[in-house]
Amino acid sequence: MKISAVIVAKKESKRLPNKNMLPFGNSTILGHKILQLSKCKKIDEVVVGSNCEEILNYSDSLGARTARRPDEYCDEDNCSANSMIWNMCCLIETDVVVWAHCTNPLIKPRTYDNAVECFLTRGHNDSLLSVDILQEHIWSEESKPLNYNPWQGRHPLAKELPKMYKQNGAIFIQKHKQMKENRYFFGKKPYLFVTPEAESIDINTERDYRISKFFKIN
């Protein structure tokens, strides 16, 4: 069975310009992720898909296999995530896809390995996605409490509330054939894999980037 880690890295990023190639540790955000995944015992190869020549050449120099993505599948304004996933799956041949966003730079190799092992041993789940536990007092945009009643006799502590789970975007695992067919990150029966809280930060803004670098150093 061949297990491939997949990273998609487009040329441009609107919220944080040149995000994938920003310095991170002794490398870049993208380079750091390639090196992380290369250390995983459960992953056979790392594939980087991009429409940027600089990113493709850089990824190749770090030992990743590369796949050139058409520009139209890298334009999030005109191309859905579903079509992007399908296109990337069309560019690779493998048995299992570990979809890894380089913007979750603190996920450790052992966490990826644990996730792969979990996916392979849970036969009743058709996929896996990484999540954070959300156990807080949640309100809607309409100023209504969603998961507790603040006017009941006793105020419920956060630890007493039912656990909810939030996708953190760090890890998605699915069989390649199924991912290509359903054009999505996970199937209809995913296993919710809780990642360590300190590892799950997602870089979307300059603030996220600064926080991630702080945790990397410390």
N, C-alpha and C positions, 0 to 999 in steps of 0.2 A: 504493500500500500504506500503510495506516494502522497506526502503531505507538504503542501506549498503555502508559505506565508506570502500574502499579496499586499503590496503597498501601492496606492494610487497617489501620484504627486503631480498635479497640474502646474502649468507654467505660472499662472497668476493667482493671487489670493486677494480678495477685496478688503477684508477687514484688517488683515495684517500682511502688508506687501512682502513678497518674496519669503513667505513664512517657512517653506520647506528647507530653505538654504540658510536660515539664520543661525548664527553660532550657538552651539549648545555643548557645554563641557569642552572636550578636546576636539569636537567635531562640529557637525551641523545637526539640526533637528532631524533631517532625513538620514544623514550618515549615522547618527546615534541609534536610530531605529533599526537600520540595516544590521549594524554590529550587534545589537541586542538579539535580534531574531536569529542571527548566524550562530549565536551561542546556545540556542535551544536544542536539546537532545531529541525532541520529538518532531522537529521540523527538518525536512530534507532539502529544501531550497527556499530562497527568498527571491521574489519576483517584483520588480518595480515597473509600473506602467505609467507612462507620461507622454505628453506631447511636446516636451521641452528637451532639446538636444543636450543642453548643459546638464540637466538632471539625469538623462539616460547615460551619458558618458561618465558622470560622477558615480552613479550607482554601479556601473560596470567595473569601475576601478576599485570598488569596495567588495567585489565578488558576487554581487547580485546579478541575477538574470534579468534582462530588460525586455519590455514589450512597448512598442510605439503605439500610442493611442491617437486616433483621429481627433482633430480639434473639436469637431462637433460634439463629441462625447465628453469633452472637458469643460463645456460651457454650461454651468449650472443654471443660468437664466433661461436657456432654451432646451436643455436636455435634462430629463428626470433622473433621479438617482437609480431608478429601476433600469433604464436604458444604459446608464453608465456601468452598472453591475453586469448586465448581460454582455456588453461589449468587452469588458475586461475578462470575463469568463471565456469568451470566444477566442481570446488571444493566448490562452494557456491550456495545457493538457496535464491533468493531475487527478487524484482521487478525492482529496480533501482540501478545502480552502480554509486557511486561517487569515481572515481579513483583518489587517492591523493598520490602524491609522498612526502615522508618525507623530501626530499632534497629541498623542498620549505618551510622552517620552519617559515617564517614570515606571511604566510596567516592566517588571523584572523578567528575565528569561525563565526563571522557575515558575512564575505565574502563568506564562504562556504554556509551559510544559504541563502544569497542573490542569489548565483548561483543556488542552488536547487530550490528556489522559481521561479527564472527566467525560468529554464528548465520546470517546471511543468505548467507554465502559457502560454508558447509559443507553441501553438499547431501545428504551421506550421514548427517548427524545430524538427528534430528527435534526436538531441543531443546537447551538449554544450562543448565548450573548452575555456580555459582561454587564454587570449592574452595580449600582450603589444602593445600600439600604437607606430608605427615607422614612424616618420615624419621628415626625414633627407635626405640629399643629398647622394644617394646610387650609388655606382659604382660596375661594374662587375670585375671578375678576369682578364678579357681582357682589363681593363682600359677604359671601356665605361660607360658613365652615364646611369643609368637605369630609373630614374624617373624625369629627368629634362634635359633641354638643356642649358649648360653653355655658349653657344655662341650666345644666342638670345640677343635681344637688352637690356633687363633688367634682372639682376640676381634675380631669385625668392628666397624670404626668405623661410626658413624652414617651417614656419607656413603657408605658402601659398601652399606648396606642397600637393598633394593628400595623404590622410592617408593610410598607409599600416599597416598590423597587423602581429605580430610575436608570434608564440606559445611559452608560457613560461613553459609549462609542469606541472603547479600547479594543475589544475582541469580539469577532463574530466567526463562528465555525460552522461549516456545513459541507456536505458532500458536493463536489464540483458539479456533477450532473444535475442535482436538485437546485443548486444556486443558479445555474444557467437557465433552468426551466422556469423557476418561480421569479427570477429577476429581482431577488431581494436578499437582504443580509442574513435572514434566518427563515426557518420553516414555520409550520403551524403548531409544532410542539417543541418549542425551544426550552432548553435548560437554562435557568437564571444563575449565572456564575458570579458570585460576589467577589469583587476584587478588593484588595487591601485599600483602605481609604486614602492612605498616603500616596498610592500609586496611580490613582484614577483621574488626576487633573487633566483637563482637555484644553489645549492652547487654541484660542480663537481671537484673543485680543492682546494688546501690548501688556496689559496687566497680568493676564494668564501666563504670558511668556516670562515676565519678571519673577512671578511666583515659582514657576517651574524651575528656573535657573537657581533660585534661592534654595529650593529643596534638593536639587541635584548637588549643589556645593555642600550642603549641610547634612 
